[in-house]
């Protein structure tokens, strides 16, 4: 009997054999899942790759054929030189505006999100649940639906067509507040706050010296999300601004693209500008990736 028991394969052993029924279905599912992921990755990366390659092609090469082959006749330097000379360096003014809108706006948004998220996570006050529910409701609102009301309000108080008309709407980020509230709830134990109060620290000192150093991964995550959203923002500055000297790169390149219908040479400049617009985002992610907290985003989605 012992010999028979030892030689009889268990259910787990049979399941692990290639010929066992059900193994082929699991392998097929894995193959299909991997294939879907690869198709999604190609769908996202192919336009970026085309921009990189098209920026290296001359105007004649760009319109002669559609391919992913790079140009070999110095097209990149020619396009960058012409982009630099366009209207006396107008592109670099747009780039500086984008840095202002995305950089300053993201820093201010991080501070507001950190303070609001910390308050919702640590303090107990009447209406706390209603405030958090309002924040969740604001997360569900699309930004497209808010652009016109924001323009009407800022126009009424005289801030339309100013830098503040693009900066102010981006400072208050419901999604950033939500993320910081979730992160602060798990990263800052109540015992730490009570110990600081017993030592005589005021609430502002506790937030600045105790909470903020603990929230650094969450702050960087919110900063990255907000910076990318502000850097790529098109509709808000397009609605708010009428002075092209205050345009960010997104709106500036769009105006160049519209002019390309009459001046096809501008298409090469738009592609070169799009390439330069992508590079700061890549550099920022590479520089701050050690602070990036995937668990923060995944935890917020599950909560």
N, C-alpha and C positions, 0 to 999 in steps of 0.2 A: 504493500500500500504506500509506503514511503517513497518507493521509486516512482510509482505512478504520480504521486503528488508533486514530486520534484520536476518531473518531465512535462507536466501539464502546464501550458502557458496561462498566465493570468489574463484578465480582461485588459489591464493596463498594458501588458506586454503585447497582446494581440493588436491593441489599438495603435501601438507604436510601429508595427510592421507596415511596410509599404503596401502590401496586398490586402490589408484589412479594410473592410467596407467603411466608408466615411473619411478615410485619410485623403483620398483623391479630391473629395469635395472641399476639405479644409485647404488643401494646397491650391485648388482653383480659386477659392475665396481670397487667399493671400495674394495670388497672382493678380487677380482683378483689382484688389485694393491698391497694390503697388502700381499697377498700370494707371489707375485713376489719379494717384498722387503724382506720377511722372507727367501725365498729361496736364494736370493743373500747374505743375512747376514750369513746364514749357510754355504754357499759356501766359504765365506771369513774366517769365524771363525773356521771351522772344522779342517783345517790343523794346525792352531795354537794350538787348543785344543789337537790334536793328539801329537804334539811336546811336550807339557807340560806333557802329560800322559806317552808318550814313554820314556821321560828322567828319569822317576821314576822306570823304569823296568830294571831288570838285563838282561844280554846278553841272558841267557836261556829263560827268559820270552818274550824278544823282538822277538825272532825267532820262538817261539812255536806257537803263534797265533797272528792274527791282530785284535785288539780291542781297544776301548777307555778306558779300565779299567786301573787304575794306578797299579803300582807294590807295593807290601807290604813287600818286603824282603830287604829293604835298598838299592835298586838299584840306587837311585839318588845320595847318598853319595859315593857309589862305582864308579859311572861314573864320578862324579866331581873329585874324588881323582885321578883316572886314567888320566883324562884330564889334571889335574894339573901336573902330572908326565910325560906327553908325551914329549919326547925329551927335558927334562930339563926345562919344562915350556914354550915351544914354543908357546902355545896358547895365553899366556899372552903378549908375544911380538907382536903377531898379533893384539890382542885387543888394545895395546898401539898404534900401527900403525893406526888402525881404528879411534881411538880418535884423533890422529894427523891429519889425512886426513880429517875427517868430522868436527872436532872442528875448527882447524886453517883455513881450507879451507872455511868453512861456514862464519866465522867472516870476512875474507878478501872479500868473495863474497858479504856479506851484505854491507860492506863499499863501494865497487865499485858500487853495484846496487843502493845504496842510493845516491851517488854522481851523477851517470849518470841519474837516474830517476829525481832527483831534478833539474838538469840542463835542461833536456828536458821539464820539467813542468813549470819552472820559466822564463828561458831565451828565448829570441826571436833572432834567428841568421839564416843566410842563410844556407839552407840545412837541417834545423831542421826536416822538414817532411821526407826528404830522409833518414836521420839517423834513425828516428823512424820506417820507413817502413823496413829498413834493420834489425832492432831489431825484428820486427814482423816476417820477413822472417826467421831469425835465430831460432825463437821459433819453427817453423814448421819442422826444420831439425832434424831427429832422431840422437841421440848420437852414435848409432852404425855406422852410415855412416862417422862419424868424427874420430873414434878411429884410423884407419890406417893412414890417413893423419897427425893426431897429432903425432903419433909415428914416422913417417918418418921425420917430421920437428924437433922434439925434439932429435931424434937420430942424425940428421945432426949437431945440435949445441952442442952435447955431454951431454945431460941431460937425455937420456934414462937410465932406471934402477937406477934412483935416486928418492928421495922423491919428488923432484920438478916436476918430470914427471907426478905424480898423482895430486899434489896440483895445479899446474898452469892451466891446462885445466878447473878445476872446479871453478876458481875464477871469470871468466867472465860468468855470467848466463843471457842469453837473457830474460828468463822468469822472473827472479828477477828484471831486469831493467824495464821490461814492468809493473810489478806489482807496483813498486815504483813510476813510472811515473804516473800511474793512481791514486795511493793513494795521492801523493804529489799535484796533480792538484786539488783535493777536500779538502785536509787538510791544505794547506798553501795558504791563500788568498794573493793576490798581495798587498793589503793594508798593511799587516804585514811586507812584505819585504821592501816596500817603506818607512815605518815608521822607520825601522832599519837603512836604508840608510840615512835618514834625521838626525838620531842621530849620524851619523859619523861612523857607523860600516862598516868594510870591508866585502867583499863578503865571505871570508873564515870564518869570525867571525859570520856572519849571518847564514851560513850553520851549523856551529858547535853549536851555542848557541840558535838559533831560530828554525831552521828547524829540526834538529835531535830530540830534545825533543818532537816535534809534531808528528814525524814519528815513534815513538816507536812501536805502534801496527803493522804497516807495516813492520818494521825492524824485529820484532819477527816472523811474518808470513813468511817472506823470509828466515830467519834463520832456522826455522823448516823445510820448504820445502827443502832447500839446504842440511841441515844436514841429513835428511832421504835419500835423493838421494845419497849423498856421502857415508853414512854408508852402504847402500845396493849396492853400485856400484861394479860391478864385471868385466865387460869387459875391462874397461880402465886399472886398475892395472894388469889384467891378460895379456894384450898386452904389457904394458910398463915395467913390472918388471920380472926379471929372478932370482933375489936373494930372496930366500924364507924368509930370515930374514926381508925383507921389505914388505912382504905380509900383506894386511888387513885380517880381519877374513873371509870375503867372499871367497877370493882366497885360504886362508889357509885351511878352511874347505873343499873346493872343492878338494884340493890335498889329504887330508885325505880320502875323499870319494872314490877317485880313487884307493887309496891303499887298501881300504876295500875289493876290489875284491880278493886280496890275503890274507888279514888279516880281517876276518869278525868281529873281536872284535872291530875294529875301528868304526864300524857303531854306536855303543852306544856312543862313544866319540863325533862323529859328531852331533848326536842328542842333547847331553848335551851342546855342543858348540853353536848349533843353539838356544837353550833355553837361554843361557847367552847372546847371541847376540841380542835377542829380548828385554830383560829387560831394557837396557838403553834407548831405544826408548820409551817404555811405561812410564818410570820415567820422561823422558824429556817432554813428552806431558802432564803428570799430573802436572808437576812443572810450565810449561809455558802456561797452558790452559787459565788462566785469561787474557793473552795478545792476545790470538788467535782471529783473526778477520775473521769470516766467510763472512761478507759483502764484505771484500776486495777481496776474491777469487771469489765470485759470481758476484761482480761488474766488475771484470776484464774479466770474461767470457762473460758477456753481452755487454761489450763495443766494 
